[in-house]
């Protein structure tokens, strides 16, 4: 088994389903991230205003993702991709 050095990088998992939040935090922890999770885009936006994260995993299906400014660039990417296909 390969040893992964512990990182000081923080990650935020934003997912409405608790099982998926827990899984995301667990996997990121194994990869060396100091990970935390939140269940809503509004909570994520608040955390992003309080602290800097190296990585944010944001569910594209969050009911309130339109309320999260951090999601805006990703929504634009998804819309552009849908237009090309």
Secondary structure, DSSP 8 states (H G I E B T S, - for coil): ---------EEEEE-SSHHHHHHHHHHHHHTT-EEEEESSHHHHHHHHHHS--SEEEE-TT-TTGGG-GGGHHHHHHHHHHHHH-
